[in-house]
Every structure is written in structure tokens, then in C-alpha cells.
């Protein structure tokens, strides 16, 4: 591998320390922080997170349009990495500091506001980041290389952030999560805020975009909705959206339920392995297997197509979920660890595959409509993921409330059967349903290396002549990928 390409991959991937690590920490720990430490009822805690994520989702398409219309000497995406550094750090710290607010509704409003503020800063950074790769790299396989390196950085951020959490918030079975840990979370907010924000500067200084013209004409609300309508009318994008959102729901359901599952079934066993607690071992075992499974998925992507890992990984999630359904406090811990390992292998495709698929959608968009809208594609994608993540956590909080979770009785000795059922609905039931849906959708996803190569070749030819005459095979590929008649495609006009 050329040194220049390796440096480009490393600096591009650095920003996903924010994308990967933040998602891991907030999905795993934030709901428990709001309920066990800050004393919010589970339903309100879930609602606070959901409200912030829904706002975040609404703001993402707006940011995508801004990116597509940005033109600076640093490019359309990179300036926002530098702009977002300080807001990300400050807002992340605020999420873990309660300022001594005493009333339940006061806490609810404050943490809702803090999460909204953080998600706004996150949007400023991550929507341009999702739009960056197709502005840097053209090749189908080369984009896979960049996405693979990005996932390594994301995985490292997940592991390191849980190490930091374990070190700063030493929860054990004899010292359970409680309001006494509030000072620890203040330090956590400062440390992780810096850890997630600073890599944005590495990506800002270390990457370079290819020059593209920004849109010059005045933008109207009607044009905005027309852009969304056009993008979503594409068959491949709709299937991508189903896969992406279903994967996000599964991922959030698993992460949000895993820690509470261990608390309720076993308690957080101190010094379970090499001095680490059981929760820490479970979380990092899942993360380690997830990272270890990336090379297998990369091989599948390069040998077959970018969506092939779904057919191997998703059945592993189903198998793990079935095992965990039957786990009780009397079940040996090793059974749970085996299931968690299968879960880690399975979820390795949920973020990686959509990340690898997204850059190619800009080429399909250009083939269909003659427009490259990386920002809009990115905004719609992140919008859906965040809204789904918020809905998942709101559902979990509501389910816990309905089934009567009592944070004072969240231990194997005192936990009720109903509260265990609530956790297993999220950790096992929901993943099984959505994984089955994703398997069926992935089998009909038409954009592979051959189709992408054909589309890129036609786009190159189109730049040299006003009208193309497509071969029957090319017509078939374009129609299958777009879901439209060839005569309606920009590439044939």
C-alpha cells in the first residue's frame, strides 16, 4: 500500500473516533446514568434521549443541504470539522453534569437540552464526514479500504472509551450505580469530551477534497423537498435506507439493553476476569469479537459485494438472541459469554456495511438524475439512524416503566420476572425480527461491483457526449439499480 494512501486512510478515519465512541458510550450507559444516577423515571429518561435524537435527525438533512452548497478553499466538508471541535467538547461535558438540579422535571428539561445541544454539535461534524469519502475517492474497492480503516478507528474508540468508563466509574455488585457516582461522571464528561473532539482536527488537517462546484441558485423549501423526493424515489436508496435503519434499531436495542441485562441477571461481579468486572468483560468481549470479524467482512465484500456480510452476520445475531432468551440467574456465565461473542460477530456488519455502501449512492444518484448530492444522502442517512436510535431508547424506557423496573431493586436477588422480560424484549426479541427483514432485503440489493463499474463507465462517457446509446446489458443494470425505466434516467437523455 502506498504511503500517501495509508496516510490518507488514517487521517480520514480519525474523525470516526467521535462517531464510533460516542455511539458506544451513550447507547450503553446514558439511559442507566439518567435513571440510576440522576434519578429520572425510565420513561422520562428514554423520552429525553428520544426527543434530542429526533431533533438531531430533523437537523441532519438541513446540514446535508448546507454541505452541498458550501464552497471554500478547504472544500465543502472539511471546514465543519474545525468548527465542531469546541461545541462537541462543551456539550458532551454538559450531558454528564447535573448542576445540582433537584426536581425531576428540571432534570428532564436540562438533560434534554444538553443532549439536543450535543447532537447539534455532532451533526455539524458527522454529516459532512459522511459526505467526505465520495469527494475524496472514486473507486469501488478503494472506498472499501477507507471504510475498513474507518471501522478500525471506530472499534478502537469503542474499546478505549469503555476502558475509560470502567476506570472512572468503578461499579461493582457491592457498590452499585447510584447518585454517589455523580462526581465521577463529571470527570468522565471532560475526559471523553476531549477524546472524541480532538481527532476532528486530525481529519481537518490531514484530508483533501477534490474540487467540486457548489450549487449557486437560490434554494427554496420546495426545492428541498423535491431533492428528498428524488433521492428516495431510487430503488437502491430505499433498500439501503431499510437496511441502515433496521441495523441502527438492532444495534441500539442491543447496546441499550446489554448493561441492564447483566445487572439484572448476574449483578456486576467484581474482579470477574483479570480484575475487571463482568459488565466490562461482556461489553469488551462483544467489541473485541466485533473488531475481529471486520477482516472476514472485508474479504466477503471484496470477493462478492459490499452487502454480502449481512447473509453471514445476521444469522449469528439471531442465534445469540435465542440463547439469551433462555438465560436466567442460574445459567452459567460462560453461556452468556458465548452468546455475547456471537452477538459481537453478528453486529460487526450493522455499521460497517451501510458505511461502505453510502459513498456509491452518489454515483447512482448522478446516473438517475444528473446530480451529485453527497450531503443530502448523508443527511438523510444520519437523520434516519438518529431518529431510530431515539425511538429505540424511548421504547426501552417505556417498556421498563410498563414492566415496573425499580432502580432500587435492580439486582439478581430483587429483580422481578417482569423487568427481566422487558430487557429481553429489547436484547433478543427486537433483533430477531429486524434481522429477518434485513436478510430478505439484502438479497435483492442490486448495486455490486459490476453494476457500479458499469455506472461509472457510463458517467465518464456521458461527460464526453450529450446522448448515450446504452447496450441491452447496460440498460438492464441501470433499470435494476434505479428501479426506473431506462428512458426516464438522466444517463439516457
C-alpha positions in Angstrom: 0.0 0.0 0.0 1.4 3.4 -1.0 2.4 5.7 1.9 0.2 8.5 0.6 -2.9 6.3 0.5 -2.2 4.9 4.0 -1.8 8.4 5.5 -5.0 9.5 3.8 -6.8 6.5 5.2 -5.5 7.1 8.7 -6.3 10.8 8.8 -9.7 10.3 7.2 -10.6 7.6 9.7 -9.6 9.7 12.8 -12.9 11.6 12.9 -14.8 8.4 13.5 -13.4 8.3 17.0 -16.3 10.6 17.6 -18.8 8.7 15.5 -18.0 5.2 16.9 -17.0 6.0 20.5 -19.9 8.4 21.3 -22.5 5.9 20.0 -21.0 3.1 22.1 -20.9 5.1 25.4 -24.2 6.8 25.1 -26.1 3.7 23.9 -24.5 1.5 26.6 -24.5 3.8 29.6 -26.6 7.0 29.2 -30.0 5.6 29.9 -28.7 3.9 33.1 -26.9 7.2 34.1 -30.1 9.1 33.8 -32.2 6.5 35.7 -29.7 5.2 38.3 -27.5 8.3 39.0 -29.8 11.3 38.2 -33.0 9.6 39.4 -35.2 10.1 36.3 -38.0 7.6 35.8 -37.1 5.2 32.9 -39.9 6.6 30.7 -38.7 10.2 31.2 -35.1 9.2 30.7 -35.9 7.4 27.4 -38.1 10.4 26.3 -35.3 12.9 27.0 -32.9 10.9 24.8 -35.6 10.3 22.1 -36.5 14.0 21.9 -32.9 15.0 21.4 -32.3 12.4 18.8 -35.4 13.2 16.9 -34.3 16.9 16.8 -30.9 15.7 15.7 -32.5 13.7 12.9 -34.5 16.7 11.7 -31.4 18.9 11.6 -29.3 16.4 9.7 -30.9 16.9 6.2 -30.6 20.7 6.7 -26.9 20.2 7.4 -26.7 18.0 4.3 -28.1 20.7 2.1 -25.6 23.2 3.7 -22.7 20.9 2.9 -23.8 20.5 -0.8 -23.9 24.3 -1.1 -20.7 25.1 0.7 -17.7 26.2 -1.3 -14.4 27.1 0.5 -10.7 26.7 -0.2 -10.8 23.8 2.2 -13.6 22.1 0.4 -17.3 21.6 1.3 -16.9 19.2 4.2 -13.6 19.8 6.0 -14.3 23.3 7.4 -17.1 21.9 9.7 -14.6 19.5 11.4 -12.7 22.5 12.8 -15.9 24.4 13.6 -17.4 21.5 15.6 -14.4 20.8 17.9 -15.2 23.1 20.8 -19.0 22.7 20.7 -18.6 18.9 20.8 -16.4 19.1 23.8 -18.5 21.5 25.8 -21.9 19.9 25.0 -20.6 16.4 25.8 -19.4 17.6 29.2 -22.8 19.2 29.9 -24.5 15.8 29.3 -22.9 14.3 32.3 -23.1 17.2 34.8 -26.4 17.9 36.5 -25.5 21.3 38.1 -27.3 20.3 41.3 -30.8 20.4 39.8 -33.2 18.8 42.2 -36.6 18.4 40.6 -37.4 15.5 38.3 -38.9 17.8 35.6 -36.0 20.2 35.9 -33.5 17.4 35.3 -35.6 16.1 32.4 -35.6 19.6 30.7 -31.9 20.2 31.4 -30.7 16.8 30.1 -33.0 17.0 27.1 -31.5 20.4 26.3 -27.9 19.2 26.9 -28.5 16.2 24.6 -30.0 18.5 21.9 -27.0 20.8 22.2 -24.6 17.9 21.8 -26.5 16.4 18.9 -26.4 19.7 17.1 -22.6 19.9 17.5 -22.4 16.2 16.5 -24.4 16.9 13.3 -22.1 19.8 12.4 -19.2 17.3 12.4 -20.7 14.0 11.3 -23.0 14.9 8.4 -20.0 16.5 6.4 -17.9 13.5 7.5 -20.4 11.0 6.0 -20.3 13.1 2.8 -16.5 13.3 2.6 -15.4 9.9 1.2 -17.0 10.2 -2.3 -15.5 13.6 -2.6 -12.1 12.1 -1.9 -12.1 8.6 -3.6 -13.8 7.3 -6.7 -13.0 3.5 -6.8 -15.5 0.9 -5.5 -12.8 -1.2 -3.8 -10.7 1.7 -2.7 -13.7 3.1 -0.9 -14.0 -0.2 0.9 -10.4 0.2 2.0 -11.1 3.6 3.5 -14.3 2.3 5.2 -12.4 -0.6 6.6 -9.8 1.6 8.2 -12.5 3.9 9.5 -14.2 0.9 11.2 -10.9 0.0 12.9 -10.7 3.5 14.4 -14.3 3.3 15.4 -13.7 0.0 17.1 -10.7 1.3 18.9 -12.6 4.3 20.1 -15.4 1.9 21.5 -12.9 -0.2 23.4 -10.8 2.7 24.8 -14.0 4.6 25.8 -15.2 1.6 27.8 -11.8 1.3 29.5 -12.1 5.0 30.5 -15.6 4.4 31.8 -14.6 1.4 33.8 -11.6 3.3 35.3 -13.6 6.4 36.2 -16.9 4.8 37.3 -15.9 1.6 39.2 -19.3 0.0 39.6 -19.5 -3.4 41.3 -22.1 -5.7 42.7 -21.3 -4.4 46.2 -21.0 -0.8 45.0 -23.9 -0.4 42.6 -24.6 2.5 40.3 -26.2 5.3 42.3 -26.2 9.1 42.8 -22.9 8.8 44.7 -21.2 8.5 41.4 -22.1 12.0 40.1 -18.5 13.4 40.6 -17.1 10.5 38.6 -19.4 11.3 35.7 -18.2 15.0 35.7 -14.6 13.8 35.1 -15.9 11.3 32.5 -17.5 14.1 30.6 -14.3 16.1 30.5 -12.0 13.2 29.5 -14.2 11.6 26.9 -15.2 15.1 25.5 -11.6 15.7 24.7 -11.0 12.2 23.5 -13.9 12.5 21.0 -13.5 16.1 19.9 -9.7 16.4 19.1 -9.5 13.8 16.3 -11.7 16.1 14.2 -8.7 18.3 13.8 -6.6 15.4 12.5 -9.2 14.8 9.8 -9.4 18.5 9.0 -5.7 19.0 8.5 -4.9 15.5 7.0 -7.6 15.1 4.3 -8.2 16.8 0.9 -11.3 17.0 -1.2 -11.5 17.0 -4.9 -12.7 20.4 -6.2 -16.5 20.5 -6.9 -18.7 23.4 -7.7 -21.2 24.3 -5.0 -24.9 24.9 -6.0 -25.3 28.6 -6.8 -29.0 29.1 -7.4 -31.3 30.2 -4.7 -32.7 27.4 -2.6 -36.4 27.2 -1.8 -38.3 25.0 0.6 -40.0 23.4 -2.4 -36.6 22.5 -3.9 -35.5 21.0 -0.6 -38.5 18.6 -0.6 -38.1 17.9 -4.3 -34.5 16.8 -3.6 -35.6 14.4 -0.9 -38.3 13.1 -3.1 -36.0 12.4 -5.9 -33.4 10.7 -3.8 -36.0 8.5 -2.1 -37.6 7.5 -5.4 -34.5 5.5 -6.2 -34.9 1.8 -5.6 -31.4 1.1 -4.4 -31.5 4.0 -1.9 -34.8 2.8 -0.4 -33.4 -0.6 0.2 -30.2 0.9 1.6 -32.4 3.0 3.9 -34.3 -0.1 5.2 -31.0 -1.9 5.8 -29.4 1.1 7.5 -32.4 1.9 9.8 -33.1 -1.7 10.7 -29.4 -2.2 11.6 -29.5 1.0 13.7 -32.5 -0.2 15.6 -31.0 -3.6 16.3 -27.7 -2.0 17.3 -29.3 0.5 19.7 -31.6 -2.2 21.1 -28.7 -4.5 21.9 -26.4 -1.7 23.3 -29.1 -0.1 25.5 -30.2 -3.4 27.0 -26.9 -5.2 27.5 -25.7 -3.5 30.6 -29.0 -3.6 32.4 -29.3 -7.3 31.3 -26.1 -8.1 33.1 -27.1 -6.1 36.2 -30.5 -7.9 36.5 -29.2 -11.4 35.7 -25.9 -11.6 37.4 -25.1 -8.3 39.1 -21.8 -6.6 38.2 -19.4 -9.2 39.5 -16.2 -7.6 40.8 -12.9 -8.9 39.6 -14.6 -11.4 37.3 -11.6 -11.7 35.0 -8.1 -10.2 35.4 -9.5 -7.6 37.9 -12.3 -6.4 35.5 -16.0 -6.5 36.3 -18.4 -8.7 34.5 -20.1 -5.7 32.7 -16.7 -4.6 31.4 -15.8 -8.1 30.2 -19.2 -8.5 28.4 -19.0 -5.1 26.7 -15.4 -5.5 25.6 -15.8 -9.2 24.6 -18.6 -8.1 22.3 -16.4 -5.2 21.0 -13.3 -7.4 20.5 -15.2 -10.1 18.5 -16.9 -7.3 16.5 -13.5 -5.8 15.5 -12.0 -9.3 14.9 -14.9 -10.0 12.5 -14.2 -7.0 10.3 -11.5 -8.7 8.2 -13.9 -11.5 7.4 -16.5 -9.0 6.3 -13.9 -7.2 4.2 -13.0 -10.4 2.4 -16.7 -11.1 1.7 -17.1 -7.5 0.4 -14.1 -7.8 -2.0 -14.9 -11.3 -3.2 -18.7 -10.9 -3.6 -20.2 -7.5 -2.9 -20.4 -4.9 -0.1 -23.8 -6.2 1.3 -22.8 -9.9 1.4 -21.8 -9.8 5.1 -25.4 -9.5 6.0 -26.0 -13.1 5.0 -23.3 -14.4 7.3 -23.6 -12.0 10.3 -27.3 -11.5 10.8 -28.0 -15.2 11.5 -25.3 -15.0 14.2 -27.4 -12.2 15.9 -30.5 -14.4 15.7 -28.6 -17.4 17.3 -27.2 -15.2 20.1 -30.7 -13.7 20.8 -32.2 -17.1 21.0 -29.6 -18.2 23.6 -30.0 -15.1 25.7 -33.8 -15.5 25.8 -33.3 -18.6 28.0 -30.6 -17.2 30.3 -31.6 -16.9 34.0 -29.6 -16.0 37.1 -28.8 -19.7 37.5 -27.4 -20.0 34.0 -23.5 -20.4 33.9 -21.9 -17.1 32.9 -19.9 -18.8 30.1 -23.2 -19.4 28.3 -23.9 -15.7 28.2 -20.3 -15.0 27.1 -20.7 -17.4 24.2 -23.9 -15.6 23.2 -22.2 -12.2 23.5 -19.4 -13.4 21.3 -21.9 -14.5 18.6 -23.6 -11.1 19.1 -20.3 -9.3 18.6 -19.6 -11.2 15.4 -23.1 -10.5 14.1 -23.3 -6.8 14.8 -20.0 -6.1 13.0 -21.9 -5.7 9.8 -24.6 -3.2 11.1 -22.4 -0.1 11.0 -19.7 -1.3 8.6 -21.9 -2.3 5.6 -24.0 0.8 5.4 -20.9 2.9 5.8 -19.3 1.1 2.8 -22.5 1.3 0.7 -23.2 5.0 1.2 -20.5 6.6 -1.0 -21.7 4.6 -4.0 -25.2 6.1 -3.8 -23.9 9.4 -5.1 -23.0 7.7 -8.4 -26.4 6.1 -8.6 -28.0 9.5 -8.0 -26.0 11.1 -10.8 -26.9 8.3 -13.2 -30.6 8.7 -12.3 -30.9 12.5 -12.0 -27.7 14.0 -13.2 -27.0 15.4 -9.7 -24.4 14.5 -7.1 -25.9 15.1 -3.6 -23.5 13.6 -1.2 -24.6 16.0 1.5 -28.3 15.2 1.1 -27.5 11.4 1.0 -25.5 11.8 4.2 -28.1 14.0 5.9 -31.0 11.6 5.2 -28.9 8.6 6.3 -27.8 10.1 9.6 -31.3 11.5 10.2 -32.8 8.1 10.0 -30.2 6.5 12.2 -30.6 9.0 14.9 -34.4 9.1 14.9 -34.4 5.3 15.0 -31.9 5.3 17.8 -34.0 7.7 19.8 -37.1 5.7 19.2 -35.3 2.5 20.3 -34.2 4.1 23.6 -37.6 5.7 24.2 -39.2 2.3 23.6 -36.8 0.7 26.1 -37.5 3.3 28.7 -41.3 2.9 28.2 -41.1 -0.9 28.3 -39.0 -0.8 31.5 -41.6 1.6 33.0 -44.5 -0.5 32.0 -42.9 -3.7 33.3 -42.1 -2.0 36.6 -38.3 -1.6 36.8 -37.3 -0.3 40.2 -33.8 1.1 40.2 -33.6 0.3 43.9 -34.2 -3.3 43.2 -32.1 -3.8 40.1 -30.2 -6.9 41.2 -30.5 -10.6 40.6 -31.8 -11.1 44.2 -34.6 -8.5 43.9 -35.3 -8.1 40.1 -38.8 -9.1 39.1 -39.6 -11.5 36.3 -41.4 -8.7 34.5 -38.3 -6.5 34.4 -36.2 -9.3 33.0 -38.8 -9.9 30.3 -38.7 -6.2 29.4 -34.9 -6.3 29.0 -35.1 -9.5 26.9 -37.7 -7.9 24.6 -35.1 -5.3 23.6 -32.0 -7.5 23.7 -33.5 -10.6 22.0 -37.0 -10.1 20.6 -36.5 -7.0 18.5 -33.1 -8.0 17.0 -34.6 -11.3 15.8 -37.5 -9.6 14.0 -35.4 -6.9 12.2 -32.6 -9.3 11.3 -35.0 -11.5 9.4 -36.3 -8.4 7.5 -32.7 -7.3 6.6 -31.8 -10.7 5.3 -34.6 -10.6 2.8 -33.9 -7.0 1.7 -30.2 -7.6 1.3 -30.8 -10.5 -1.1 -32.4 -8.0 -3.6 -29.8 -5.2 -3.3 -28.6 -4.7 -6.9 -25.6 -2.4 -6.5 -22.5 -4.6 -6.7 -19.0 -4.0 -8.1 -20.1 -4.9 -11.7 -23.1 -2.6 -11.6 -21.1 0.2 -10.0 -18.3 -0.2 -12.6 -20.9 0.0 -15.4 -22.5 3.1 -14.0 -19.1 4.8 -13.5 -18.1 4.0 -17.1 -21.4 5.4 -18.4 -20.9 8.6 -16.4 -17.5 9.0 -17.9 -18.9 8.6 -21.4 -21.7 11.0 -20.7 -19.2 13.7 -19.9 -17.9 13.4 -23.4 -21.2 13.3 -25.3 -24.6 14.7 -24.9 -26.6 11.5 -25.5 -25.6 7.9 -24.9 -26.9 4.7 -26.6 -26.9 2.0 -24.0 -26.4 -1.7 -24.7 -29.1 -4.1 -23.5 -26.9 -5.3 -20.6 -26.3 -1.7 -19.5 -30.0 -0.9 -19.7 -30.8 -3.9 -17.5 -28.3 -2.9 -14.9 -29.4 0.8 -14.8 -33.1 -0.2 -14.5 -32.4 -2.8 -11.8 -30.3 -0.4 -9.7 -32.6 2.6 -10.1 -36.0 0.9 -10.2 -36.9 3.2 -13.1 -37.4 2.8 -16.9 -34.2 3.5 -18.8 -35.9 6.3 -20.8 -36.6 8.1 -17.5 -32.9 8.2 -16.5 -30.7 11.2 -16.9 -27.9 9.0 -18.3 -30.0 8.3 -21.4 -31.2 11.8 -22.0 
